[in-house]
């Protein structure tokens, strides 16, 4: 089963990954991350270069270090988290996830866009954040930390 939450109230205008990571008890370090379809504005040259490609592949620790150094303004992105035993080559056998124009987020039953992912964090047009995961506890932690967030499957029925 897949669980999800949407956060579109009570926060500033863009996704702060540092707050998201804190909300999920820093479980992001347990995954490797494929970052795709991103629009963001890092100030650090090395981060700008890293995020100038079609996709970015990072360990959870590397992603955390980037966010700790500079909590980049994320406009659009799909951050897909994978179990560490899944190799990048296998992940790249599937289409790269995207946010802008992807209608699957708004349909029930909820699903992860990438079939091998365990979690997806989606900054959406600087106005909201989605979290979708096979791990119910991650979504519950997120919703507890952001009490104005809503269950995505209920939101999708409105």
N, CA, C and O atoms as a GROMACS GRO file, in nm:
protein
  632
    1UNK      N    1   0.084  -0.118   0.000
    1UNK     CA    2   0.000   0.000   0.000
    1UNK      C    3   0.089   0.124   0.000
    1UNK      O    4   0.201   0.123   0.051
    2UNK      N    5   0.036   0.231  -0.059
    2UNK     CA    6   0.110   0.356  -0.067
    2UNK      C    7   0.031   0.464   0.008
    2UNK      O    8  -0.091   0.470  -0.002
    3UNK      N    9   0.103   0.546   0.081
    3UNK     CA   10   0.045   0.652   0.163
    3UNK      C   11   0.098   0.786   0.115
    3UNK      O   12   0.205   0.794   0.056
    4UNK      N   13   0.022   0.892   0.141
    4UNK     CA   14   0.069   1.022   0.096
    4UNK      C   15   0.010   1.136   0.176
    4UNK      O   16  -0.091   1.121   0.244
    5UNK      N   17   0.076   1.250   0.168
    5UNK     CA   18   0.029   1.372   0.233
    5UNK      C   19   0.063   1.491   0.145
    5UNK      O   20   0.158   1.488   0.067
    6UNK      N   21  -0.019   1.594   0.159
    6UNK     CA   22   0.003   1.719   0.087
    6UNK      C   23   0.013   1.830   0.190
    6UNK      O   24  -0.066   1.837   0.284
    7UNK      N   25   0.110   1.917   0.171
    7UNK     CA   26   0.128   2.033   0.258
    7UNK      C   27   0.119   2.158   0.171
    7UNK      O   28   0.209   2.186   0.092
    8UNK      N   29   0.010   2.232   0.187
    8UNK     CA   30  -0.008   2.355   0.110
    8UNK      C   31  -0.051   2.473   0.195
    8UNK      O   32  -0.089   2.577   0.143
    9UNK      N   33  -0.044   2.455   0.327
    9UNK     CA   34  -0.084   2.562   0.418
    9UNK      C   35   0.018   2.574   0.531
    9UNK      O   36   0.076   2.475   0.575
   10UNK      N   37   0.039   2.696   0.576
   10UNK     CA   38   0.117   2.718   0.696
   10UNK      C   39   0.267   2.726   0.678
   10UNK      O   40   0.340   2.741   0.776
   11UNK      N   41   0.316   2.716   0.556
   11UNK     CA   42   0.459   2.722   0.531
   11UNK      C   43   0.490   2.836   0.436
   11UNK      O   44   0.400   2.897   0.378
   12UNK      N   45   0.621   2.865   0.420
   12UNK     CA   46   0.663   2.964   0.324
   12UNK      C   47   0.638   2.912   0.183
   12UNK      O   48   0.584   2.803   0.167
   13UNK      N   49   0.675   2.986   0.085
   13UNK     CA   50   0.637   2.958  -0.051
   13UNK      C   51   0.717   2.850  -0.122
   13UNK      O   52   0.690   2.823  -0.239
   14UNK      N   53   0.812   2.789  -0.057
   14UNK     CA   54   0.883   2.679  -0.123
   14UNK      C   55   0.919   2.571  -0.023
   14UNK      O   56   0.914   2.591   0.098
   15UNK      N   57   0.956   2.457  -0.076
   15UNK     CA   58   0.986   2.340   0.005
   15UNK      C   59   1.120   2.356   0.076
   15UNK      O   60   1.223   2.380   0.012
   16UNK      N   61   1.119   2.343   0.206
   16UNK     CA   62   1.240   2.343   0.288
   16UNK      C   63   1.272   2.198   0.322
   16UNK      O   64   1.211   2.140   0.412
   17UNK      N   65   1.366   2.140   0.250
   17UNK     CA   66   1.398   1.999   0.275
   17UNK      C   67   1.449   1.975   0.415
   17UNK      O   68   1.428   1.866   0.470
   18UNK      N   69   1.516   2.073   0.475
   18UNK     CA   70   1.565   2.053   0.611
   18UNK      C   71   1.448   2.026   0.707
   18UNK      O   72   1.459   1.943   0.796
   19UNK      N   73   1.339   2.096   0.689
   19UNK     CA   74   1.220   2.073   0.772
   19UNK      C   75   1.156   1.938   0.742
   19UNK      O   76   1.110   1.869   0.833
   20UNK      N   77   1.155   1.900   0.615
   20UNK     CA   78   1.098   1.771   0.576
   20UNK      C   79   1.182   1.658   0.638
   20UNK      O   80   1.127   1.564   0.694
   21UNK      N   81   1.313   1.670   0.628
   21UNK     CA   82   1.400   1.566   0.682
   21UNK      C   83   1.383   1.554   0.834
   21UNK      O   84   1.378   1.443   0.888
   22UNK      N   85   1.374   1.666   0.901
   22UNK     CA   86   1.351   1.663   1.045
   22UNK      C   87   1.217   1.596   1.076
   22UNK      O   88   1.205   1.519   1.171
   23UNK      N   89   1.115   1.627   0.995
   23UNK     CA   90   0.981   1.571   1.016
   23UNK      C   91   0.979   1.420   1.003
   23UNK      O   92   0.904   1.352   1.074
   24UNK      N   93   1.061   1.365   0.914
   24UNK     CA   94   1.064   1.219   0.895
   24UNK      C   95   1.178   1.154   0.974
   24UNK      O   96   1.226   1.047   0.939
   25UNK      N   97   1.219   1.221   1.079
   25UNK     CA   98   1.322   1.170   1.170
   25UNK      C   99   1.453   1.135   1.097
   25UNK      O  100   1.521   1.038   1.132
   26UNK      N  101   1.486   1.215   0.996
   26UNK     CA  102   1.610   1.198   0.920
   26UNK      C  103   1.625   1.059   0.857
   26UNK      O  104   1.737   1.009   0.840
   27UNK      N  105   1.514   0.998   0.823
   27UNK     CA  106   1.515   0.867   0.756
   27UNK      C  107   1.565   0.878   0.612
   27UNK      O  108   1.592   0.776   0.549
   28UNK      N  109   1.579   0.999   0.560
   28UNK     CA  110   1.631   1.016   0.424
   28UNK      C  111   1.769   0.956   0.409
   28UNK      O  112   1.809   0.919   0.299
   29UNK      N  113   1.843   0.946   0.519
   29UNK     CA  114   1.978   0.889   0.511
   29UNK      C  115   1.975   0.739   0.482
   29UNK      O  116   2.078   0.681   0.448
   30UNK      N  117   1.860   0.675   0.495
   30UNK     CA  118   1.848   0.532   0.472
   30UNK      C  119   1.827   0.498   0.324
   30UNK      O  120   1.817   0.381   0.288
   31UNK      N  121   1.819   0.600   0.239
   31UNK     CA  122   1.790   0.579   0.097
   31UNK      C  123   1.898   0.641   0.010
   31UNK      O  124   1.975   0.727   0.056
   32UNK      N  125   1.904   0.597  -0.114
   32UNK     CA  126   1.974   0.670  -0.220
   32UNK      C  127   1.868   0.748  -0.294
   32UNK      O  128   1.752   0.705  -0.302
   33UNK      N  129   1.906   0.864  -0.349
   33UNK     CA  130   1.808   0.956  -0.405
   33UNK      C  131   1.836   0.989  -0.552
   33UNK      O  132   1.946   1.027  -0.590
   34UNK      N  133   1.732   0.974  -0.631
   34UNK     CA  134   1.732   1.020  -0.769
   34UNK      C  135   1.651   1.149  -0.770
   34UNK      O  136   1.533   1.150  -0.735
   35UNK      N  137   1.715   1.257  -0.810
   35UNK     CA  138   1.647   1.388  -0.813
   35UNK      C  139   1.630   1.424  -0.960
   35UNK      O  140   1.727   1.430  -1.035
   36UNK      N  141   1.505   1.448  -0.999
   36UNK     CA  142   1.473   1.471  -1.139
   36UNK      C  143   1.378   1.589  -1.154
   36UNK      O  144   1.314   1.633  -1.058
   37UNK      N  145   1.370   1.638  -1.277
   37UNK     CA  146   1.275   1.743  -1.314
   37UNK      C  147   1.280   1.860  -1.216
   37UNK      O  148   1.177   1.911  -1.173
   38UNK      N  149   1.401   1.900  -1.183
   38UNK     CA  150   1.415   2.001  -1.078
   38UNK      C  151   1.436   2.141  -1.135
   38UNK      O  152   1.502   2.162  -1.237
   39UNK      N  153   1.377   2.232  -1.062
   39UNK     CA  154   1.404   2.374  -1.081
   39UNK      C  155   1.433   2.426  -0.942
   39UNK      O  156   1.346   2.427  -0.854
   40UNK      N  157   1.556   2.468  -0.923
   40UNK     CA  158   1.597   2.518  -0.792
   40UNK      C  159   1.712   2.615  -0.812
   40UNK      O  160   1.771   2.622  -0.920
   41UNK      N  161   1.741   2.690  -0.708
   41UNK     CA  162   1.837   2.799  -0.721
   41UNK      C  163   1.943   2.796  -0.612
   41UNK      O  164   1.939   2.876  -0.519
   42UNK      N  165   2.037   2.701  -0.624
   42UNK     CA  166   2.145   2.700  -0.524
   42UNK      C  167   2.238   2.820  -0.545
   42UNK      O  168   2.257   2.868  -0.656
   43UNK      N  169   2.294   2.865  -0.436
   43UNK     CA  170   2.390   2.975  -0.442
   43UNK      C  171   2.533   2.923  -0.451
   43UNK      O  172   2.623   2.993  -0.498
   44UNK      N  173   2.554   2.800  -0.407
   44UNK     CA  174   2.686   2.738  -0.407
   44UNK      C  175   2.716   2.683  -0.546
   44UNK      O  176   2.638   2.605  -0.600
   45UNK      N  177   2.830   2.722  -0.602
   45UNK     CA  178   2.866   2.683  -0.739
   45UNK      C  179   2.867   2.532  -0.759
   45UNK      O  180   2.817   2.483  -0.860
   46UNK      N  181   2.924   2.457  -0.664
   46UNK     CA  182   2.932   2.312  -0.681
   46UNK      C  183   2.793   2.248  -0.682
   46UNK      O  184   2.770   2.150  -0.753
   47UNK      N  185   2.700   2.302  -0.603
   47UNK     CA  186   2.564   2.249  -0.602
   47UNK      C  187   2.494   2.284  -0.733
   47UNK      O  188   2.419   2.204  -0.788
   48UNK      N  189   2.520   2.405  -0.783
   48UNK     CA  190   2.462   2.448  -0.910
   48UNK      C  191   2.506   2.355  -1.022
   48UNK      O  192   2.426   2.316  -1.107
   49UNK      N  193   2.634   2.319  -1.023
   49UNK     CA  194   2.686   2.228  -1.126
   49UNK      C  195   2.625   2.089  -1.111
   49UNK      O  196   2.587   2.027  -1.210
   50UNK      N  197   2.614   2.041  -0.989
   50UNK     CA  198   2.557   1.910  -0.961
   50UNK      C  199   2.411   1.903  -1.009
   50UNK      O  200   2.367   1.802  -1.062
   51UNK      N  201   2.340   2.013  -0.989
   51UNK     CA  202   2.198   2.016  -1.022
   51UNK      C  203   2.170   2.077  -1.159
   51UNK      O  204   2.060   2.124  -1.186
   52UNK      N  205   2.270   2.074  -1.245
   52UNK     CA  206   2.251   2.129  -1.380
   52UNK      C  207   2.231   2.019  -1.484
   52UNK      O  208   2.221   2.048  -1.603
   53UNK      N  209   2.227   1.896  -1.440
   53UNK     CA  210   2.215   1.782  -1.531
   53UNK      C  211   2.070   1.734  -1.538
   53UNK      O  212   1.982   1.787  -1.470
   54UNK      N  213   2.046   1.634  -1.620
   54UNK     CA  214   1.911   1.579  -1.636
   54UNK      C  215   1.860   1.516  -1.507
   54UNK      O  216   1.742   1.524  -1.475
   55UNK      N  217   1.951   1.454  -1.433
   55UNK     CA  218   1.916   1.396  -1.304
   55UNK      C  219   2.038   1.401  -1.214
   55UNK      O  220   2.150   1.424  -1.259
   56UNK      N  221   2.012   1.378  -1.087
   56UNK     CA  222   2.119   1.378  -0.987
   56UNK      C  223   2.101   1.252  -0.902
   56UNK      O  224   1.989   1.221  -0.862
   57UNK      N  225   2.209   1.181  -0.875
   57UNK     CA  226   2.206   1.059  -0.795
   57UNK      C  227   2.293   1.080  -0.673
   57UNK      O  228   2.414   1.103  -0.685
   58UNK      N  229   2.232   1.073  -0.554
   58UNK     CA  230   2.304   1.101  -0.430
   58UNK      C  231   2.267   1.000  -0.322
   58UNK      O  232   2.156   0.946  -0.321
   59UNK      N  233   2.359   0.974  -0.234
   59UNK     CA  234   2.324   0.898  -0.114
   59UNK      C  235   2.242   0.989  -0.023
   59UNK      O  236   2.243   1.111  -0.039
   60UNK      N  237   2.173   0.929   0.069
   60UNK     CA  238   2.098   1.009   0.165
   60UNK      C  239   2.187   1.100   0.247
   60UNK      O  240   2.148   1.212   0.282
   61UNK      N  241   2.306   1.053   0.277
   61UNK     CA  242   2.402   1.135   0.352
   61UNK      C  243   2.448   1.254   0.269
   61UNK      O  244   2.457   1.366   0.319
   62UNK      N  245   2.477   1.230   0.141
   62UNK     CA  246   2.519   1.340   0.053
   62UNK      C  247   2.408   1.444   0.039
   62UNK      O  248   2.433   1.564   0.046
   63UNK      N  249   2.286   1.397   0.020
   63UNK     CA  250   2.173   1.490   0.009
   63UNK      C  251   2.157   1.570   0.138
   63UNK      O  252   2.135   1.691   0.134
   64UNK      N  253   2.167   1.503   0.249
   64UNK     CA  254   2.154   1.571   0.378
   64UNK      C  255   2.263   1.676   0.395
   64UNK      O  256   2.236   1.786   0.442
   65UNK      N  257   2.386   1.642   0.357
   65UNK     CA  258   2.496   1.738   0.369
   65UNK      C  259   2.473   1.861   0.284
   65UNK      O  260   2.502   1.973   0.327
   66UNK      N  261   2.420   1.843   0.163
   66UNK     CA  262   2.389   1.957   0.077
   66UNK      C  263   2.284   2.045   0.142
   66UNK      O  264   2.298   2.167   0.148
   67UNK      N  265   2.177   1.982   0.192
   67UNK     CA  266   2.068   2.058   0.254
   67UNK      C  267   2.115   2.126   0.382
   67UNK      O  268   2.074   2.238   0.411
   68UNK      N  269   2.200   2.060   0.458
   68UNK     CA  270   2.254   2.121   0.580
   68UNK      C  271   2.341   2.242   0.547
   68UNK      O  272   2.340   2.342   0.620
   69UNK      N  273   2.415   2.234   0.438
   69UNK     CA  274   2.503   2.344   0.399
   69UNK      C  275   2.424   2.461   0.340
   69UNK      O  276   2.449   2.577   0.371
   70UNK      N  277   2.327   2.426   0.255
   70UNK     CA  278   2.246   2.530   0.190
   70UNK      C  279   2.106   2.473   0.165
   70UNK      O  280   2.088   2.386   0.079
   71UNK      N  281   2.010   2.522   0.238
   71UNK     CA  282   1.872   2.476   0.219
   71UNK      C  283   1.817   2.544   0.094
   71UNK      O  284   1.750   2.648   0.100
   72UNK      N  285   1.847   2.483  -0.019
   72UNK     CA  286   1.817   2.537  -0.152
   72UNK      C  287   1.667   2.564  -0.168
   72UNK      O  288   1.584   2.491  -0.115
   73UNK      N  289   1.636   2.668  -0.243
   73UNK     CA  290   1.497   2.695  -0.277
   73UNK      C  291   1.456   2.599  -0.389
   73UNK      O  292   1.506   2.608  -0.500
   74UNK      N  293   1.365   2.507  -0.358
   74UNK     CA  294   1.314   2.410  -0.455
   74UNK      C  295   1.181   2.461  -0.509
   74UNK      O  296   1.087   2.483  -0.433
   75UNK      N  297   1.173   2.480  -0.640
   75UNK     CA  298   1.050   2.521  -0.705
   75UNK      C  299   0.975   2.395  -0.751
   75UNK      O  300   0.860   2.373  -0.713
   76UNK      N  301   1.041   2.316  -0.832
   76UNK     CA  302   0.987   2.189  -0.882
   76UNK      C  303   1.092   2.082  -0.860
   76UNK      O  304   1.212   2.110  -0.864
   77UNK      N  305   1.050   1.960  -0.838
   77UNK     CA  306   1.140   1.846  -0.836
   77UNK      C  307   1.063   1.721  -0.798
   77UNK      O  308   0.953   1.727  -0.743
   78UNK      N  309   1.123   1.609  -0.830
   78UNK     CA  310   1.081   1.482  -0.772
   78UNK      C  311   1.207   1.422  -0.712
   78UNK      O  312   1.303   1.391  -0.782
   79UNK      N  313   1.205   1.405  -0.581
   79UNK     CA  314   1.314   1.339  -0.511
   79UNK      C  315   1.264   1.198  -0.478
   79UNK      O  316   1.180   1.179  -0.390
   80UNK      N  317   1.318   1.101  -0.549
   80UNK     CA  318   1.274   0.962  -0.533
   80UNK      C  319   1.379   0.887  -0.452
   80UNK      O  320   1.496   0.883  -0.489
   81UNK      N  321   1.336   0.829  -0.340
   81UNK     CA  322   1.425   0.755  -0.252
   81UNK      C  323   1.415   0.605  -0.278
   81UNK      O  324   1.305   0.550  -0.290
   82UNK      N  325   1.532   0.540  -0.288
   82UNK     CA  326   1.540   0.398  -0.320
   82UNK      C  327   1.618   0.323  -0.214
   82UNK      O  328   1.710   0.376  -0.153
   83UNK      N  329   1.579   0.198  -0.192
   83UNK     CA  330   1.660   0.113  -0.105
   83UNK      C  331   1.802   0.110  -0.160
   83UNK      O  332   1.822   0.109  -0.282
   84UNK      N  333   1.899   0.109  -0.071
   84UNK     CA  334   2.039   0.122  -0.111
   84UNK      C  335   2.090   0.004  -0.195
   84UNK      O  336   2.194   0.015  -0.259
   85UNK      N  337   2.018  -0.107  -0.195
   85UNK     CA  338   2.065  -0.222  -0.272
   85UNK      C  339   2.019  -0.219  -0.418
   85UNK      O  340   2.054  -0.309  -0.495
   86UNK      N  341   1.942  -0.118  -0.458
   86UNK     CA  342   1.896  -0.106  -0.596
   86UNK      C  343   1.997  -0.020  -0.672
   86UNK      O  344   2.016   0.097  -0.639
   87UNK      N  345   2.061  -0.076  -0.775
   87UNK     CA  346   2.162   0.001  -0.848
   87UNK      C  347   2.100   0.106  -0.940
   87UNK      O  348   1.988   0.088  -0.990
   88UNK      N  349   2.173   0.213  -0.962
   88UNK     CA  350   2.126   0.321  -1.049
   88UNK      C  351   2.092   0.269  -1.189
   88UNK      O  352   1.993   0.314  -1.248
   89UNK      N  353   2.170   0.178  -1.242
   89UNK     CA  354   2.144   0.126  -1.377
   89UNK      C  355   2.005   0.066  -1.387
   89UNK      O  356   1.937   0.083  -1.489
   90UNK      N  357   1.962  -0.004  -1.285
   90UNK     CA  358   1.828  -0.065  -1.285
   90UNK      C  359   1.721   0.044  -1.275
   90UNK      O  360   1.616   0.034  -1.338
   91UNK      N  361   1.747   0.147  -1.197
   91UNK     CA  362   1.653   0.259  -1.180
   91UNK      C  363   1.636   0.334  -1.311
   91UNK      O  364   1.526   0.377  -1.345
   92UNK      N  365   1.745   0.348  -1.385
   92UNK     CA  366   1.740   0.422  -1.511
   92UNK      C  367   1.676   0.343  -1.626
   92UNK      O  368   1.663   0.394  -1.737
   93UNK      N  369   1.637   0.219  -1.599
   93UNK     CA  370   1.561   0.141  -1.698
   93UNK      C  371   1.418   0.196  -1.714
   93UNK      O  372   1.348   0.160  -1.808
   94UNK      N  373   1.376   0.281  -1.622
   94UNK     CA  374   1.241   0.337  -1.622
   94UNK      C  375   1.247   0.486  -1.657
   94UNK      O  376   1.352   0.550  -1.642
   95UNK      N  377   1.134   0.542  -1.703
   95UNK     CA  378   1.132   0.686  -1.731
   95UNK      C  379   1.162   0.767  -1.605
   95UNK      O  380   1.127   0.728  -1.494
   96UNK      N  381   1.228   0.880  -1.624
   96UNK     CA  382   1.258   0.968  -1.511
   96UNK      C  383   1.130   1.033  -1.460
   96UNK      O  384   1.051   1.083  -1.539
   97UNK      N  385   1.110   1.034  -1.328
   97UNK     CA  386   0.992   1.101  -1.272
   97UNK      C  387   0.994   1.251  -1.297
   97UNK      O  388   1.100   1.312  -1.312
   98UNK      N  389   0.876   1.310  -1.302
   98UNK     CA  390   0.862   1.454  -1.321
   98UNK      C  391   0.742   1.504  -1.240
   98UNK      O  392   0.654   1.425  -1.204
   99UNK      N  393   0.739   1.631  -1.213
   99UNK     CA  394   0.631   1.689  -1.134
   99UNK      C  395   0.535   1.770  -1.220
   99UNK      O  396   0.415   1.743  -1.223
  100UNK      N  397   0.588   1.870  -1.290
  100UNK     CA  398   0.503   1.961  -1.368
  100UNK      C  399   0.432   1.884  -1.479
  100UNK      O  400   0.496   1.834  -1.571
  101UNK      N  401   0.300   1.875  -1.469
  101UNK     CA  402   0.220   1.807  -1.570
  101UNK      C  403   0.190   1.661  -1.539
  101UNK      O  404   0.114   1.598  -1.612
  102UNK      N  405   0.247   1.607  -1.434
  102UNK     CA  406   0.219   1.468  -1.398
  102UNK      C  407   0.088   1.461  -1.319
  102UNK      O  408   0.080   1.515  -1.209
  103UNK      N  409  -0.012   1.396  -1.374
  103UNK     CA  410  -0.143   1.389  -1.311
  103UNK      C  411  -0.160   1.277  -1.211
  103UNK      O  412  -0.259   1.275  -1.136
  104UNK      N  413  -0.067   1.185  -1.207
  104UNK     CA  414  -0.080   1.070  -1.118
  104UNK      C  415  -0.082   1.103  -0.970
  104UNK      O  416  -0.136   1.026  -0.890
  105UNK      N  417  -0.026   1.215  -0.932
  105UNK     CA  418  -0.029   1.253  -0.790
  105UNK      C  419  -0.171   1.276  -0.741
  105UNK      O  420  -0.200   1.262  -0.622
  106UNK      N  421  -0.259   1.310  -0.832
  106UNK     CA  422  -0.394   1.354  -0.798
  106UNK      C  423  -0.498   1.245  -0.819
  106UNK      O  424  -0.617   1.274  -0.829
  107UNK      N  425  -0.452   1.119  -0.826
  107UNK     CA  426  -0.542   1.006  -0.849
  107UNK      C  427  -0.528   0.903  -0.739
  107UNK      O  428  -0.419   0.880  -0.686
  108UNK      N  429  -0.640   0.842  -0.705
  108UNK     CA  430  -0.640   0.730  -0.611
  108UNK      C  431  -0.659   0.602  -0.690
  108UNK      O  432  -0.727   0.604  -0.793
  109UNK      N  433  -0.603   0.490  -0.647
  109UNK     CA  434  -0.517   0.478  -0.530
  109UNK      C  435  -0.382   0.546  -0.556
  109UNK      O  436  -0.335   0.554  -0.670
  110UNK      N  437  -0.322   0.593  -0.448
  110UNK     CA  438  -0.192   0.659  -0.458
  110UNK      C  439  -0.088   0.561  -0.509
  110UNK      O  440  -0.095   0.441  -0.483
  111UNK      N  441   0.008   0.613  -0.582
  111UNK     CA  442   0.118   0.529  -0.629
  111UNK      C  443   0.244   0.615  -0.637
  111UNK      O  444   0.238   0.737  -0.649
  112UNK      N  445   0.355   0.548  -0.631
  112UNK     CA  446   0.483   0.613  -0.651
  112UNK      C  447   0.506   0.621  -0.802
  112UNK      O  448   0.480   0.525  -0.874
  113UNK      N  449   0.556   0.734  -0.848
  113UNK     CA  450   0.577   0.750  -0.990
  113UNK      C  451   0.682   0.653  -1.042
  113UNK      O  452   0.664   0.592  -1.148
  114UNK      N  453   0.792   0.638  -0.970
  114UNK     CA  454   0.894   0.542  -1.010
  114UNK      C  455   0.862   0.408  -0.942
  114UNK      O  456   0.851   0.403  -0.819
  115UNK      N  457   0.848   0.301  -1.019
  115UNK     CA  458   0.805   0.174  -0.961
  115UNK      C  459   0.903   0.110  -0.862
  115UNK      O  460   0.863   0.020  -0.787
  116UNK      N  461   1.027   0.152  -0.860
  116UNK     CA  462   1.124   0.094  -0.766
  116UNK      C  463   1.146   0.181  -0.643
  116UNK      O  464   1.216   0.141  -0.550
  117UNK      N  465   1.087   0.300  -0.641
  117UNK     CA  466   1.107   0.393  -0.529
  117UNK      C  467   1.031   0.348  -0.405
  117UNK      O  468   0.929   0.279  -0.415
  118UNK      N  469   1.082   0.387  -0.290
  118UNK     CA  470   1.014   0.364  -0.162
  118UNK      C  471   0.946   0.489  -0.111
  118UNK      O  472   0.851   0.482  -0.033
  119UNK      N  473   0.996   0.604  -0.155
  119UNK     CA  474   0.943   0.732  -0.110
  119UNK      C  475   0.967   0.835  -0.220
  119UNK      O  476   1.067   0.829  -0.291
  120UNK      N  477   0.876   0.929  -0.232
  120UNK     CA  478   0.896   1.044  -0.321
  120UNK      C  479   0.856   1.171  -0.247
  120UNK      O  480   0.751   1.178  -0.183
  121UNK      N  481   0.943   1.270  -0.256
  121UNK     CA  482   0.916   1.402  -0.202
  121UNK      C  483   0.910   1.496  -0.322
  121UNK      O  484   1.001   1.499  -0.404
  122UNK      N  485   0.800   1.572  -0.331
  122UNK     CA  486   0.777   1.651  -0.450
  122UNK      C  487   0.752   1.798  -0.415
  122UNK      O  488   0.643   1.832  -0.368
  123UNK      N  489   0.850   1.884  -0.437
  123UNK     CA  490   0.823   2.028  -0.433
  123UNK      C  491   0.743   2.065  -0.558
  123UNK      O  492   0.786   2.037  -0.670
  124UNK      N  493   0.629   2.126  -0.538
  124UNK     CA  494   0.535   2.153  -0.648
  124UNK      C  495   0.518   2.304  -0.666
  124UNK      O  496   0.447   2.368  -0.589
  125UNK      N  497   0.581   2.358  -0.768
  125UNK     CA  498   0.562   2.496  -0.811
  125UNK      C  499   0.573   2.598  -0.698
  125UNK      O  500   0.500   2.697  -0.694
  126UNK      N  501   0.664   2.574  -0.607
  126UNK     CA  502   0.687   2.663  -0.492
  126UNK      C  503   0.565   2.682  -0.402
  126UNK      O  504   0.568   2.766  -0.313
  127UNK      N  505   0.459   2.606  -0.425
  127UNK     CA  506   0.337   2.633  -0.350
  127UNK      C  507   0.294   2.519  -0.258
  127UNK      O  508   0.213   2.540  -0.168
  128UNK      N  509   0.347   2.399  -0.279
  128UNK     CA  510   0.309   2.289  -0.192
  128UNK      C  511   0.416   2.181  -0.198
  128UNK      O  512   0.504   2.182  -0.284
  129UNK      N  513   0.404   2.088  -0.104
  129UNK     CA  514   0.494   1.973  -0.099
  129UNK      C  515   0.411   1.847  -0.086
  129UNK      O  516   0.316   1.841  -0.008
  130UNK      N  517   0.448   1.746  -0.164
  130UNK     CA  518   0.386   1.615  -0.154
  130UNK      C  519   0.488   1.518  -0.098
  130UNK      O  520   0.607   1.527  -0.127
  131UNK      N  521   0.442   1.425  -0.017
  131UNK     CA  522   0.524   1.312   0.026
  131UNK      C  523   0.440   1.187   0.004
  131UNK      O  524   0.326   1.178   0.048
  132UNK      N  525   0.500   1.091  -0.066
  132UNK     CA  526   0.432   0.967  -0.098
  132UNK      C  527   0.529   0.855  -0.064
  132UNK      O  528   0.646   0.861  -0.101
  133UNK      N  529   0.480   0.753   0.006
  133UNK     CA  530   0.570   0.649   0.051
  133UNK      C  531   0.498   0.517   0.074
  133UNK      O  532   0.379   0.514   0.105
  134UNK      N  533   0.572   0.410   0.059
  134UNK     CA  534   0.524   0.277   0.098
  134UNK      C  535   0.530   0.262   0.250
  134UNK      O  536   0.467   0.173   0.306
  135UNK      N  537   0.604   0.349   0.314
  135UNK     CA  538   0.623   0.342   0.459
  135UNK      C  539   0.527   0.438   0.529
  135UNK      O  540   0.548   0.559   0.531
  136UNK      N  541   0.423   0.381   0.584
  136UNK     CA  542   0.318   0.459   0.648
  136UNK      C  543   0.373   0.550   0.758
  136UNK      O  544   0.328   0.664   0.774
  137UNK      N  545   0.471   0.500   0.834
  137UNK     CA  546   0.524   0.579   0.945
  137UNK      C  547   0.591   0.707   0.898
  137UNK      O  548   0.587   0.808   0.969
  138UNK      N  549   0.653   0.707   0.780
  138UNK     CA  550   0.715   0.830   0.728
  138UNK      C  551   0.609   0.936   0.701
  138UNK      O  552   0.627   1.053   0.734
  139UNK      N  553   0.500   0.895   0.641
  139UNK     CA  554   0.391   0.989   0.610
  139UNK      C  555   0.326   1.037   0.740
  139UNK      O  556   0.293   1.155   0.753
  140UNK      N  557   0.306   0.947   0.834
  140UNK     CA  558   0.248   0.986   0.963
  140UNK      C  559   0.338   1.085   1.037
  140UNK      O  560   0.288   1.182   1.095
  141UNK      N  561   0.469   1.063   1.036
  141UNK     CA  562   0.563   1.157   1.099
  141UNK      C  563   0.555   1.293   1.032
  141UNK      O  564   0.553   1.396   1.100
  142UNK      N  565   0.550   1.294   0.900
  142UNK     CA  566   0.538   1.418   0.824
  142UNK      C  567   0.411   1.493   0.866
  142UNK      O  568   0.415   1.613   0.893
  143UNK      N  569   0.299   1.422   0.872
  143UNK     CA  570   0.171   1.486   0.904
  143UNK      C  571   0.168   1.535   1.049
  143UNK      O  572   0.105   1.636   1.079
  144UNK      N  573   0.234   1.464   1.136
  144UNK     CA  574   0.242   1.509   1.276
  144UNK      C  575   0.325   1.637   1.287
  144UNK      O  576   0.290   1.728   1.362
  145UNK      N  577   0.435   1.643   1.212
  145UNK     CA  578   0.522   1.761   1.216
  145UNK      C  579   0.458   1.882   1.146
  145UNK      O  580   0.486   1.997   1.181
  146UNK      N  581   0.372   1.855   1.049
  146UNK     CA  582   0.303   1.961   0.974
  146UNK      C  583   0.153   1.940   0.991
  146UNK      O  584   0.088   1.880   0.905
  147UNK      N  585   0.096   1.987   1.103
  147UNK     CA  586  -0.044   1.959   1.133
  147UNK      C  587  -0.144   2.016   1.032
  147UNK      O  588  -0.261   1.977   1.033
  148UNK      N  589  -0.102   2.108   0.947
  148UNK     CA  590  -0.192   2.160   0.844
  148UNK      C  591  -0.186   2.077   0.715
  148UNK      O  592  -0.257   2.106   0.619
  149UNK      N  593  -0.102   1.974   0.714
  149UNK     CA  594  -0.098   1.885   0.598
  149UNK      C  595  -0.223   1.797   0.599
  149UNK      O  596  -0.291   1.783   0.701
  150UNK      N  597  -0.251   1.739   0.482
  150UNK     CA  598  -0.370   1.654   0.468
  150UNK      C  599  -0.331   1.521   0.405
  150UNK      O  600  -0.234   1.512   0.330
  151UNK      N  601  -0.409   1.419   0.437
  151UNK     CA  602  -0.394   1.290   0.372
  151UNK      C  603  -0.420   1.309   0.223
  151UNK      O  604  -0.525   1.360   0.185
  152UNK      N  605  -0.327   1.269   0.140
  152UNK     CA  606  -0.339   1.294  -0.004
  152UNK      C  607  -0.453   1.216  -0.066
  152UNK      O  608  -0.519   1.266  -0.158
  153UNK      N  609  -0.479   1.096  -0.020
  153UNK     CA  610  -0.589   1.019  -0.079
  153UNK      C  611  -0.724   1.084  -0.048
  153UNK      O  612  -0.815   1.079  -0.131
  154UNK      N  613  -0.739   1.144   0.069
  154UNK     CA  614  -0.863   1.216   0.101
  154UNK      C  615  -0.869   1.346   0.020
  154UNK      O  616  -0.974   1.381  -0.033
  155UNK      N  617  -0.758   1.416   0.012
  155UNK     CA  618  -0.750   1.539  -0.067
  155UNK      C  619  -0.793   1.513  -0.211
  155UNK      O  620  -0.862   1.595  -0.271
  156UNK      N  621  -0.752   1.399  -0.266
  156UNK     CA  622  -0.783   1.367  -0.405
  156UNK      C  623  -0.930   1.339  -0.430
  156UNK      O  624  -0.973   1.334  -0.545
  157UNK      N  625  -1.007   1.321  -0.325
  157UNK     CA  626  -1.151   1.296  -0.344
  157UNK      C  627  -1.231   1.425  -0.343
  157UNK      O  628  -1.351   1.423  -0.372
  158UNK      N  629  -1.168   1.537  -0.312
  158UNK     CA  630  -1.240   1.664  -0.303
  158UNK      C  631  -1.266   1.722  -0.440
  158UNK      O  632  -1.326   1.829  -0.453
   0.00000   0.00000   0.00000
